[in-house]
Amino acid sequence: MSSLPQPFAVCDGPCESGGSRRGCPSSAPHRQPASHRLAAAAAASAGLGSPPPHQRSYAARRNLAAAAVGGRKVTHPGKAILAGGLAGGIEICITFPTEYVKTQLQLDERANPPRYRGIGDCVKLTVQDHGLRGLYRGLSSLLYGSIPKSAVRFGTFEMLSNPMRDATGRLDNTRSLLCGLGAGIAEAIVVVCPMETLKVKLIHDQCSLRPRYRGFFHGVSEIIREQGVRGTYQGLTATVLKQGTNQAIRFYVMNALRNWYKGDDPRREMHPIVTAMFGATAGAASVFGNTPLDVVKTRMQGLEAHRYKNTMDCAFQILKHEGPQAFYKGTVPRLGRVCLDVAIVFVIYEEVVKLLNNVWKTQ
């Protein structure tokens, strides 16, 4: 019996360094026995040491392959920055009139006799006094800021979320909330606060009897000359709170809806119309969630901001003199603008990323 050839399984273990087994050439992929893999996993979980380098590289390649084949590809931060910037610039040109009306209504305090009776009256008086171009006053400050704002937002989100995704590229809802919060804080500090301050001052200046600013660059130079760079960072605390909660809510809702839609098939494509609907829903959620912070931020950045000691004092003064309903001034025009804004941005962003994936090859 001992002279009979022993049965063997082809490639049931690693090839020896001195030669190769029959049917297992040395150039074949290096596969480990199941017992070795189980032992390594058990040792790692028990804290007895990490697997050897060749095992770690094997696991890393397997996870990357699963992410590329099994689900949504991880978006390179460079692509996110470029796609986000393009999306932001196109979006603001479409939706700015609603932002203008929202800001005017929020600046229209009850303490002074209100100038506007509502959205329609605001549009009517603006066109009557300044023509259709009046609805685009302050656009330049937002346009110059929207491109870098969206670039920072999506670039930061992808940078934070990429390490948190599982092997299929899926991001859970809690982590999307945290990544959105981080993206919102980053864009608030780097871009949004100075941009919003300039926008509010330019719009508020137009309402005065004797406007001081002849345009964006003249307004910026005058504000910096009189107040320094600090003058472009009014309401920073309120802006950080607003943008942080804004993006946390939007990315959370968008990611939750995306995960629900794709279900167990992470490779399922989302039609742009579906993306737009989910984006509009995420935008609406953020409006109802943080409009009070937006009202406080707007007041802190207006020409009358010197009346308030700080963000808390501003909120207290609004509550005392105008009532709690004042915290939701401009909700309707903001709702229309934000829903359209978020829908457009997410659609353009996703489509530009798809296009970049065809011409810009990354891991």
C-alpha positions as CSV (number, residue, x, y, z in Angstrom):
1,M,0.0,0.0,0.0
2,S,2.8,2.3,0.8
3,S,4.1,2.0,-2.8
4,L,0.9,3.4,-4.2
5,P,1.0,7.0,-5.3
6,Q,-0.6,9.3,-2.8
7,P,-3.7,11.3,-3.9
8,F,-3.2,15.1,-4.1
9,A,-5.2,18.2,-4.8
10,V,-4.0,20.5,-7.5
11,C,-2.7,23.7,-6.0
12,D,-4.1,23.0,-2.6
13,G,-1.3,24.9,-1.0
14,P,1.5,27.4,-1.7
15,C,4.2,26.3,-4.1
16,E,7.6,25.5,-2.6
17,S,10.4,27.9,-3.2
18,G,12.5,25.2,-4.7
19,G,10.1,24.1,-7.3
20,S,6.4,23.8,-8.2
21,R,3.9,21.0,-7.8
22,R,2.4,19.4,-10.8
23,G,-0.4,21.6,-12.2
24,C,0.8,24.6,-10.1
25,P,3.3,26.6,-12.0
26,S,5.4,29.1,-10.1
27,S,3.8,32.0,-11.9
28,A,0.3,31.1,-10.7
29,P,-1.3,33.4,-8.0
30,H,-0.2,32.6,-4.5
31,R,-3.1,31.2,-2.6
32,Q,-3.0,30.1,1.0
33,P,-4.7,27.1,2.6
34,A,-8.0,27.7,4.3
35,S,-6.5,26.6,7.6
36,H,-3.7,29.2,7.4
37,R,-6.2,32.0,6.5
38,L,-8.5,31.0,9.4
39,A,-5.5,30.9,11.8
40,A,-4.3,34.3,10.7
41,A,-7.8,35.8,11.1
42,A,-8.2,34.2,14.6
43,A,-4.8,35.5,15.7
44,A,-5.5,39.0,14.5
45,S,-8.9,39.1,16.2
46,A,-7.4,37.9,19.4
47,G,-4.7,40.6,19.3
48,L,-1.9,38.1,18.8
49,G,-0.3,40.0,16.0
50,S,-1.0,41.2,12.5
51,P,-0.8,38.9,9.5
52,P,2.4,38.8,7.5
53,P,2.8,41.5,4.8
54,H,1.9,39.3,1.9
55,Q,-1.4,38.4,3.6
56,R,-2.2,42.0,4.2
57,S,-1.5,43.0,0.6
58,Y,-3.6,40.1,-0.6
59,A,-6.5,41.3,1.6
60,A,-6.1,44.9,0.5
61,R,-6.2,43.9,-3.2
62,R,-9.3,41.7,-2.6
63,N,-11.1,44.6,-0.9
64,L,-10.2,47.1,-3.6
65,A,-11.4,44.7,-6.3
66,A,-14.6,44.2,-4.4
67,A,-15.2,47.9,-4.1
68,A,-14.5,48.4,-7.9
69,V,-16.7,45.5,-9.0
70,G,-19.3,45.2,-6.4
71,G,-20.4,48.7,-5.7
72,R,-20.0,52.5,-6.0
73,K,-16.4,53.4,-6.9
74,V,-14.6,55.6,-4.4
75,T,-14.5,59.1,-5.9
76,H,-11.0,60.7,-6.0
77,P,-10.9,64.0,-4.0
78,G,-9.5,65.8,-7.1
79,K,-12.5,64.7,-9.2
80,A,-14.8,65.8,-6.4
81,I,-13.2,69.3,-6.2
82,L,-13.5,69.8,-10.0
83,A,-17.0,68.4,-10.3
84,G,-18.2,70.3,-7.2
85,G,-16.9,73.6,-8.5
86,L,-18.6,73.2,-11.9
87,A,-21.9,72.2,-10.2
88,G,-21.8,75.2,-7.9
89,G,-21.2,77.8,-10.6
90,I,-24.0,76.5,-12.8
91,E,-26.5,76.2,-9.9
92,I,-26.1,79.7,-8.5
93,C,-26.7,81.3,-11.9
94,I,-30.0,79.5,-12.1
95,T,-31.3,80.1,-8.6
96,F,-30.0,83.4,-7.4
97,P,-33.2,85.5,-7.6
98,T,-34.8,83.3,-5.0
99,E,-31.7,83.8,-2.7
100,Y,-32.1,87.6,-3.3
101,V,-35.8,87.6,-2.2
102,K,-35.1,85.4,0.8
103,T,-32.3,87.7,2.0
104,Q,-34.5,90.8,1.5
105,L,-37.3,89.3,3.6
106,Q,-35.0,88.3,6.4
107,L,-33.5,91.8,6.5
108,D,-37.0,93.4,6.6
109,E,-37.4,93.8,10.4
110,R,-40.7,94.2,12.1
111,A,-39.1,96.8,14.5
112,N,-39.0,99.1,11.5
113,P,-42.1,99.4,9.4
114,P,-41.9,96.4,7.0
115,R,-41.2,97.4,3.4
116,Y,-42.5,94.2,1.8
117,R,-45.8,92.4,2.2
118,G,-44.5,89.1,0.9
119,I,-42.6,87.4,-1.8
120,G,-44.5,88.8,-4.7
121,D,-44.4,92.3,-3.4
122,C,-40.6,92.1,-2.9
123,V,-40.1,91.0,-6.5
124,K,-42.5,93.7,-7.7
125,L,-40.8,96.5,-5.8
126,T,-37.3,95.4,-6.7
127,V,-38.1,95.2,-10.4
128,Q,-39.9,98.5,-10.2
129,D,-37.0,100.3,-8.6
130,H,-34.0,98.6,-10.2
131,G,-35.3,96.6,-13.1
132,L,-34.8,92.8,-13.6
133,R,-31.1,93.3,-13.0
134,G,-32.1,94.2,-9.4
135,L,-32.9,90.6,-8.7
136,Y,-29.3,89.7,-9.4
137,R,-27.7,92.3,-7.2
138,G,-25.0,90.5,-5.2
139,L,-24.8,87.7,-7.7
140,S,-21.1,88.3,-8.3
141,S,-20.2,87.8,-4.7
142,L,-22.1,84.5,-4.6
143,L,-20.8,83.4,-8.0
144,Y,-17.2,84.0,-7.1
145,G,-17.8,82.1,-3.9
146,S,-20.1,79.3,-5.1
147,I,-17.4,77.6,-7.2
148,P,-14.8,77.2,-4.4
149,K,-17.6,76.5,-1.9
150,S,-18.9,73.5,-3.7
151,A,-15.4,72.4,-4.5
152,V,-14.4,72.5,-0.8
153,R,-17.7,70.8,0.2
154,F,-17.5,67.8,-2.1
155,G,-13.7,67.5,-1.9
156,T,-13.8,67.4,1.9
157,F,-16.8,65.0,2.0
158,E,-15.0,62.5,-0.3
159,M,-11.8,62.9,1.6
160,L,-13.5,62.1,4.9
161,S,-15.8,59.4,3.6
162,N,-13.5,57.4,1.5
163,P,-11.7,55.7,4.4
164,M,-15.1,55.0,6.1
165,R,-16.7,53.1,3.2
166,D,-17.0,49.3,3.3
167,A,-15.6,46.9,0.7
168,T,-18.5,47.6,-1.7
169,G,-18.1,51.4,-1.5
170,R,-21.2,51.8,0.7
171,L,-21.2,54.5,3.4
172,D,-23.6,54.1,6.4
173,N,-25.9,56.9,7.4
174,T,-24.3,57.8,10.7
175,R,-20.9,58.3,9.0
176,S,-22.4,60.3,6.2
177,L,-23.9,62.6,8.8
178,L,-20.4,63.1,10.4
179,C,-18.7,63.6,7.0
180,G,-21.4,66.1,5.9
181,L,-20.8,68.0,9.2
182,G,-17.1,68.2,8.5
183,A,-17.7,69.3,4.9
184,G,-20.0,72.0,6.1
185,I,-17.6,73.4,8.7
186,A,-14.8,73.4,6.2
187,E,-16.7,75.3,3.6
188,A,-18.0,77.8,6.2
189,I,-14.6,78.8,7.4
190,V,-12.8,78.7,4.0
191,V,-15.4,80.2,1.7
192,V,-19.0,80.7,2.9
193,C,-18.6,83.2,5.8
194,P,-16.7,85.9,3.8
195,M,-18.8,85.3,0.7
196,E,-22.1,85.5,2.6
197,T,-21.1,88.6,4.5
198,L,-20.3,90.4,1.2
199,K,-23.5,89.2,-0.4
200,V,-25.7,90.4,2.5
201,K,-23.9,93.8,2.8
202,L,-24.4,94.4,-1.0
203,I,-28.1,93.5,-0.9
204,H,-28.6,95.5,2.3
205,D,-26.8,98.5,0.8
206,Q,-29.2,98.4,-2.2
207,C,-32.1,98.9,0.2
208,S,-30.7,102.1,1.7
209,L,-31.7,105.5,0.4
210,R,-28.2,106.3,-0.6
211,P,-26.4,103.1,-1.8
212,R,-22.6,103.4,-1.1
213,Y,-21.3,100.5,-3.1
214,R,-21.0,100.8,-6.9
215,G,-20.3,97.1,-7.4
216,F,-18.8,94.0,-6.0
217,F,-15.1,95.0,-6.1
218,H,-15.9,98.5,-4.9
219,G,-17.9,97.1,-2.1
220,V,-15.2,94.6,-1.1
221,S,-12.5,97.3,-1.1
222,E,-14.7,99.7,1.0
223,I,-15.6,97.0,3.5
224,I,-12.0,95.9,4.0
225,R,-10.7,99.5,4.1
226,E,-13.2,100.4,6.9
227,Q,-13.4,97.1,8.8
228,G,-10.4,95.1,7.8
229,V,-10.5,91.5,6.8
230,R,-12.4,90.9,10.0
231,G,-15.3,92.8,8.4
232,T,-15.8,89.9,5.9
233,Y,-16.0,87.4,8.7
234,Q,-19.0,88.7,10.6
235,G,-21.3,86.0,11.9
236,L,-18.6,83.3,11.7
237,T,-20.1,81.3,14.6
238,A,-23.6,81.4,13.1
239,T,-22.3,80.5,9.7
240,V,-20.3,77.5,11.0
241,L,-23.4,76.3,12.8
242,K,-25.6,76.9,9.8
243,Q,-23.3,75.3,7.2
244,G,-22.3,72.4,9.4
245,T,-25.9,71.4,10.1
246,N,-26.9,72.2,6.5
247,Q,-24.5,69.7,5.0
248,A,-24.9,67.2,7.8
249,I,-28.6,67.0,7.1
250,R,-28.3,67.1,3.3
251,F,-25.6,64.4,3.0
252,Y,-27.3,62.2,5.6
253,V,-30.7,62.4,3.8
254,M,-29.1,62.0,0.4
255,N,-27.0,59.0,1.5
256,A,-30.0,57.4,3.3
257,L,-32.2,57.7,0.2
258,R,-29.4,56.4,-2.0
259,N,-28.8,53.3,0.2
260,W,-32.6,52.7,0.3
261,Y,-32.9,53.0,-3.5
262,K,-30.0,50.7,-4.2
263,G,-30.9,48.1,-1.5
264,D,-28.8,45.0,-1.9
265,D,-27.5,45.9,-5.3
266,P,-24.8,48.7,-4.9
267,R,-24.1,48.6,-8.6
268,R,-27.7,49.9,-9.4
269,E,-27.4,53.1,-11.4
270,M,-29.4,56.1,-10.3
271,H,-31.2,58.1,-13.1
272,P,-30.6,61.9,-13.0
273,I,-34.3,62.4,-12.3
274,V,-34.1,60.1,-9.2
275,T,-30.9,62.0,-8.1
276,A,-32.8,65.3,-8.5
277,M,-35.8,64.1,-6.4
278,F,-33.5,62.8,-3.7
279,G,-31.5,66.1,-3.7
280,A,-34.7,68.2,-3.5
281,T,-35.8,66.1,-0.5
282,A,-32.5,66.6,1.2
283,G,-32.6,70.3,0.5
284,A,-36.1,70.6,2.0
285,A,-35.0,68.7,5.1
286,S,-32.1,71.1,5.7
287,V,-34.4,74.2,5.2
288,F,-36.8,73.1,7.9
289,G,-34.0,72.0,10.1
290,N,-31.9,75.1,10.2
291,T,-33.7,78.2,8.9
292,P,-33.5,79.8,12.4
293,L,-29.8,79.7,12.2
294,D,-29.9,81.2,8.7
295,V,-32.0,84.1,9.9
296,V,-29.5,84.8,12.8
297,K,-26.6,84.5,10.4
298,T,-28.1,87.0,7.9
299,R,-28.8,89.6,10.7
300,M,-25.2,89.2,12.0
301,Q,-23.8,89.9,8.5
302,G,-26.1,92.8,7.7
303,L,-25.2,96.5,7.9
304,E,-26.9,96.7,11.3
305,A,-24.9,93.9,12.8
306,H,-23.3,96.4,15.3
307,R,-26.6,96.4,17.2
308,Y,-25.9,92.8,18.4
309,K,-23.2,91.8,20.9
310,N,-22.9,88.3,19.6
311,T,-24.8,85.4,18.0
312,M,-26.8,84.6,21.1
313,D,-27.7,88.3,21.7
314,C,-28.9,88.5,18.1
315,A,-31.2,85.5,18.6
316,F,-32.5,86.9,21.9
317,Q,-33.2,90.3,20.3
318,I,-35.1,88.7,17.4
319,L,-37.2,86.6,19.8
320,K,-37.8,89.6,22.1
321,H,-38.9,92.1,19.5
322,E,-40.3,90.0,16.7
323,G,-41.4,86.8,18.2
324,P,-40.5,83.2,17.4
325,Q,-42.1,83.3,13.9
326,A,-39.4,85.7,12.8
327,F,-36.9,82.8,12.9
328,Y,-38.7,81.4,9.9
329,K,-38.7,84.5,7.8
330,G,-37.9,83.8,4.2
331,T,-38.6,80.0,4.6
332,V,-40.8,79.8,1.4
333,P,-38.3,81.5,-1.0
334,R,-35.4,79.7,0.7
335,L,-37.3,76.4,0.3
336,G,-37.7,76.9,-3.4
337,R,-34.1,78.0,-3.8
338,V,-32.5,75.3,-1.7
339,C,-34.6,72.4,-3.1
340,L,-33.6,73.5,-6.6
341,D,-30.1,74.2,-5.6
342,V,-29.4,70.8,-4.0
343,A,-31.2,68.9,-6.8
344,I,-29.1,70.7,-9.5
345,V,-25.8,70.4,-7.6
346,F,-26.1,66.7,-6.9
347,V,-27.3,65.9,-10.5
348,I,-24.4,67.9,-12.1
349,Y,-21.9,66.6,-9.6
350,E,-22.8,62.9,-10.2
351,E,-22.8,63.4,-14.0
352,V,-19.5,65.3,-14.1
353,V,-17.9,62.6,-11.9
354,K,-19.1,59.9,-14.4
355,L,-17.6,61.9,-17.2
356,L,-14.3,62.4,-15.3
357,N,-14.1,58.6,-14.6
358,N,-14.0,58.0,-18.4
359,V,-11.1,60.4,-19.0
360,W,-9.3,60.5,-15.6
361,K,-8.3,57.1,-14.5
362,T,-7.6,56.7,-10.8
363,Q,-7.6,53.9,-8.2
